[in-house]
Amino acid sequence: MAHEVLKGRNRVSAARMGLAAVLLLGRIPVLGAQEPRALGSGRGHTLGGHVFQPSSAFPDPFVADFLTSNLGGGAATDLQVPVYNAEDSVVRVLTGDLGFVSMGSEYQRTVLPWLGVRVNFNGLVRYGTETPSLLSEGVAASYGFGAGATARVWRTDKLYLSAALEYSSNYLSGVTPLQYVEGVVHSIGKVLDSLQAIGGITLDSAVIDSVIHSIDLTGYSLHTSSKAQNTTIGVRAAYAPVRWLGLTGLVQTGVAGLFNGPSNVWLLDVGAAADVDFEALWRVPVGVKVSGRWQSVDEAASDVAKSRAQVATSVAYTGRGDFSIGFELLFSSLEQRRSDARLAARSYTLSMRYYF
């Protein structure tokens, strides 16, 4: 009898252990399995069930916690640089192409339910890819730090409105052979003009030595450096008319500094974007975004360009509400500072963002 009771207790214990094992295994996810994203799931960047797709070329209006990282590169064509003689007359115009590599990172943190603050870093290396552009622009590197804040002003189920404040400090350092050569030409021209004004001088070795020693190149250098600071304030908005479509827009204004130029130029920045989430349409975790933007000052290349008009398109993975990775293609048309011709640029960017 005791044996039967013990045997029954063992069966009950085994059943309990088996049930516990099933429950435990049920809580362990299968390796490589990914639950589909719940529609409308997004950490602070969702309206009307639509999860808005981030972009490196177009800032969004949301107060959310995130970390963004970008890596890209591209080229600019038809750069035109006039070459001046000692009388400040254009003797010819150099035309060439530029290549560049860029990177950037941004971190935003919510400090109040309606307020987010952020810091960012960006860097760019630019170089001439042909002899004329290598002579005129050489190799230049720019980097900058920025800080900003976004305050939510109004929110409904489908509409989001915020105010944004941005500040950035950017630095440019480069080697420009053409600028140094023009300095040499100007200095020699001044010496020759002074000798011509004196008159009656026989050109011999002593005069040539005097000319050489009279050349002053202290104001010219192969290396150039500059600093520019920008401050902007504006309004950003987002609207989701349906679950699969999101619309964003911005209007910003402020004061900008130019590399090797004035430090208090008025700035205007306007743009609009639309993104489609195919996850909401056909359960395909892919999103497509198209944006257009115009800036009266090109912050990253203000030493060679004035205004910038750009169109960007991106394709991103949208299977998770807290993570986005995408590839972005950007086409830009820039107004050159030293020529009436426009500079055409294209860039490619791999962008990642993680929402906390």
C-alpha positions in Angstrom: 0.0 0.0 0.0 2.8 2.4 0.9 4.5 1.5 -2.3 1.4 2.5 -4.3 1.1 5.8 -2.5 4.8 6.6 -3.2 4.3 5.7 -6.8 1.3 8.0 -7.1 3.2 10.9 -5.5 6.1 10.4 -8.0 3.6 10.6 -10.9 2.1 13.8 -9.5 5.7 15.3 -9.1 6.6 14.3 -12.6 3.5 15.9 -14.0 4.2 19.1 -12.1 7.8 19.2 -13.4 6.6 18.5 -17.0 4.0 21.3 -16.7 6.7 23.7 -15.4 9.1 22.8 -18.2 6.4 23.5 -20.8 5.6 26.8 -19.3 9.3 27.8 -19.1 10.0 26.8 -22.7 6.9 28.7 -23.8 8.5 31.9 -22.4 11.8 31.4 -24.3 11.7 32.9 -27.8 12.8 30.7 -30.7 16.2 31.8 -32.0 15.8 34.0 -35.1 12.0 34.3 -34.7 10.6 37.9 -34.9 7.1 38.8 -33.9 5.4 41.0 -36.4 5.2 44.6 -35.4 1.9 45.6 -33.9 0.2 48.2 -36.1 0.7 51.6 -34.7 3.5 50.6 -32.3 6.2 53.3 -32.1 7.8 55.0 -29.2 6.7 58.6 -29.4 6.7 58.8 -33.2 3.2 57.4 -33.9 0.0 59.2 -35.0 -3.3 57.7 -36.0 -1.7 54.2 -36.1 1.1 55.4 -38.5 4.7 54.9 -37.4 6.7 57.8 -39.0 9.9 56.9 -40.7 13.0 58.9 -39.6 15.3 60.6 -42.2 18.9 62.0 -42.0 17.9 64.7 -44.5 14.6 65.8 -42.9 14.1 66.3 -39.1 10.9 65.2 -37.5 8.8 67.0 -34.9 8.5 64.4 -32.2 9.5 64.5 -28.6 11.0 61.0 -28.2 14.1 59.3 -26.8 16.4 58.1 -29.6 19.9 57.6 -30.9 20.7 58.2 -34.6 23.8 57.3 -36.5 24.5 58.1 -40.2 27.3 57.2 -42.6 27.4 58.4 -46.2 29.3 59.7 -49.2 28.8 61.3 -52.6 30.0 63.6 -55.3 29.4 67.1 -56.6 29.8 68.0 -60.3 30.4 71.2 -62.2 32.3 73.2 -59.6 33.5 76.4 -61.1 36.3 78.5 -59.6 37.5 81.7 -61.3 41.2 82.4 -61.4 42.3 86.0 -60.9 45.5 87.8 -62.0 47.4 90.5 -60.2 44.9 93.1 -61.5 41.9 91.1 -60.0 40.7 90.2 -63.5 39.4 86.7 -64.3 41.9 85.0 -66.5 40.1 81.6 -66.6 37.6 79.5 -64.8 38.5 76.1 -63.4 35.8 73.4 -63.6 35.9 70.1 -61.8 34.2 67.6 -59.5 34.3 67.0 -55.8 34.0 63.9 -53.7 33.0 63.7 -50.0 32.5 61.3 -47.1 30.2 62.2 -44.2 29.2 60.9 -40.8 27.0 62.1 -38.0 25.2 61.1 -34.8 22.4 62.6 -32.7 21.0 61.8 -29.3 17.7 63.1 -28.0 16.3 62.7 -24.5 12.9 63.5 -23.1 13.3 65.7 -20.0 9.6 66.5 -19.6 6.5 64.8 -21.2 6.3 67.7 -23.7 10.0 68.6 -24.1 13.0 66.8 -25.6 16.6 68.1 -25.7 19.4 66.8 -28.0 23.0 67.0 -28.9 24.6 66.0 -32.2 27.9 65.7 -34.0 28.7 65.7 -37.7 31.8 65.5 -39.8 32.6 65.7 -43.5 35.8 65.3 -45.6 35.7 66.9 -49.1 38.4 66.5 -51.8 38.9 67.4 -55.5 38.6 64.4 -57.8 40.2 66.1 -60.9 43.2 68.3 -61.4 41.2 71.6 -61.6 39.1 70.9 -58.5 42.1 69.5 -56.6 44.0 72.7 -57.3 41.2 75.0 -56.4 39.6 73.2 -53.5 42.3 70.7 -52.4 41.3 68.7 -49.4 39.0 70.1 -46.7 37.5 68.7 -43.5 34.6 70.2 -41.6 33.1 69.1 -38.3 30.5 70.5 -36.0 28.7 70.2 -32.7 25.1 71.1 -32.1 22.4 71.3 -29.4 18.7 71.7 -29.7 15.3 71.3 -28.1 11.8 70.3 -29.3 8.7 71.3 -27.4 5.3 69.7 -28.2 2.7 72.5 -28.7 -0.4 70.6 -29.9 -1.3 67.0 -30.4 -4.4 65.1 -31.5 -4.9 61.6 -32.7 -3.6 62.5 -36.2 -1.9 65.8 -35.9 1.3 66.8 -34.1 2.7 70.3 -33.8 6.0 71.3 -32.1 8.4 74.2 -31.8 12.2 73.6 -32.4 15.3 75.5 -31.4 18.7 74.6 -32.9 22.2 75.8 -32.4 25.4 74.6 -34.2 29.0 75.5 -34.2 31.0 74.3 -37.3 34.7 74.3 -38.1 36.4 74.1 -41.5 40.1 73.3 -42.1 41.6 72.7 -45.5 44.5 72.9 -47.9 43.8 75.1 -51.0 46.8 75.4 -53.4 45.0 77.9 -55.7 44.5 80.5 -53.0 48.2 80.4 -52.2 49.2 80.7 -55.8 46.9 83.7 -56.3 48.6 85.2 -53.2 52.0 84.8 -54.8 50.8 86.4 -58.0 49.3 89.4 -56.2 52.4 89.9 -54.2 54.7 89.8 -57.2 52.3 92.1 -59.1 52.5 94.7 -56.3 56.3 94.7 -56.4 56.5 95.0 -60.1 54.0 97.9 -60.1 56.1 99.7 -57.6 59.3 99.2 -59.7 57.4 100.4 -62.8 56.3 103.5 -60.9 60.0 104.3 -60.1 61.1 103.8 -63.7 64.7 103.8 -65.1 65.6 100.5 -63.5 67.8 98.1 -65.3 66.8 94.5 -64.8 69.9 92.7 -63.4 70.5 90.1 -60.7 70.5 92.7 -57.9 67.0 93.9 -59.0 65.8 90.4 -59.3 67.1 89.6 -55.7 65.4 92.8 -54.5 62.1 91.7 -56.1 62.3 88.2 -54.5 63.0 89.7 -51.1 60.2 92.2 -51.4 57.5 89.6 -52.0 55.3 89.4 -48.9 53.4 86.1 -48.5 52.6 86.5 -44.8 48.9 87.0 -45.6 48.7 83.9 -47.7 48.8 80.2 -46.7 48.2 76.8 -48.1 46.2 76.0 -45.0 42.8 77.7 -44.4 40.5 77.5 -41.4 37.2 79.1 -40.6 34.4 78.9 -38.1 30.6 79.4 -38.5 27.8 79.4 -36.0 24.1 79.0 -36.7 21.0 79.5 -34.6 17.4 78.7 -35.8 13.9 78.6 -34.4 10.9 77.2 -36.2 7.8 75.1 -36.3 7.5 71.4 -37.3 4.4 69.4 -37.9 3.3 65.9 -38.6 -0.1 64.6 -39.9 -1.3 61.0 -40.5 -4.5 61.0 -42.6 -4.5 57.2 -42.8 -2.6 54.5 -41.1 -0.2 53.8 -44.0 0.6 57.5 -44.8 2.5 60.2 -42.9 3.1 63.8 -43.8 5.6 66.1 -42.2 6.7 69.7 -42.7 8.9 72.4 -41.3 9.5 76.2 -41.4 12.6 77.5 -39.7 14.4 80.8 -39.6 17.4 82.3 -37.9 20.9 83.6 -38.2 23.8 81.8 -39.9 27.5 82.2 -40.3 29.4 81.4 -43.5 32.8 79.8 -43.8 35.2 82.5 -44.9 32.3 85.0 -45.0 29.9 87.1 -42.9 28.7 85.8 -39.6 25.1 87.1 -39.5 23.3 86.0 -42.6 19.6 85.6 -42.4 18.5 81.9 -42.9 15.3 80.4 -44.1 14.6 76.6 -44.1 11.4 75.1 -45.5 10.4 71.6 -46.5 7.8 68.8 -46.7 8.0 65.0 -46.7 5.7 62.0 -47.1 6.3 58.4 -46.0 4.4 55.2 -46.8 4.5 52.2 -44.5 3.9 49.0 -46.4 3.6 47.2 -43.1 0.2 48.8 -42.6 -0.8 48.0 -46.2 0.4 44.5 -46.9 2.3 43.4 -43.8 5.6 44.0 -45.6 8.1 45.6 -43.2 9.4 48.3 -45.6 8.8 52.0 -45.7 9.5 54.6 -48.4 9.9 58.3 -47.7 10.2 61.2 -50.1 11.1 64.7 -49.1 11.9 68.1 -50.5 13.7 71.0 -48.8 15.1 74.4 -49.5 17.7 76.2 -47.4 18.9 79.7 -48.0 22.3 78.8 -46.4 24.1 75.5 -46.9 25.5 74.9 -43.4 28.0 72.1 -44.4 29.4 73.8 -47.6 28.9 77.5 -47.1 32.5 78.2 -48.3 31.5 77.1 -51.8 27.7 77.3 -51.9 24.9 79.7 -50.9 21.5 78.2 -51.0 20.6 74.5 -51.4 17.5 72.8 -52.9 17.3 69.1 -52.3 15.1 66.1 -53.0 15.6 62.9 -50.9 14.2 59.4 -51.1 14.8 56.6 -48.6 13.9 52.9 -48.1 13.9 51.6 -44.6 13.1 48.5 -42.6 9.9 49.1 -40.5 9.4 45.7 -38.9 10.1 47.1 -35.4 8.6 50.1 -33.8 11.8 50.9 -31.8 14.4 50.5 -34.5 14.8 51.7 -38.1 17.6 51.2 -40.6 17.5 52.6 -44.1 19.3 53.7 -47.2 18.8 57.2 -48.4 19.5 58.9 -51.8 19.8 62.7 -51.9 20.0 65.0 -54.9 20.9 68.6 -54.3 21.3 71.7 -56.4 23.5 74.4 -54.9 24.0 78.0 -55.8 27.7 78.6 -56.0 29.4 81.6 -54.2 32.0 82.2 -57.0 29.9 81.4 -60.1 26.5 81.8 -61.5 26.4 78.1 -62.4 24.7 75.7 -60.1 26.5 72.8 -58.4 24.8 69.4 -58.7 25.4 67.0 -55.9 24.3 63.5 -55.0 24.9 61.6 -51.8 24.1 58.1 -50.3 23.5 57.6 -46.6 23.1 54.6 -44.4 21.0 55.7 -41.5 20.1 53.9 -38.2 17.9 55.0 -35.4 17.0 53.3 -32.1 14.2 54.5 -29.9 14.5 53.9 -26.2 
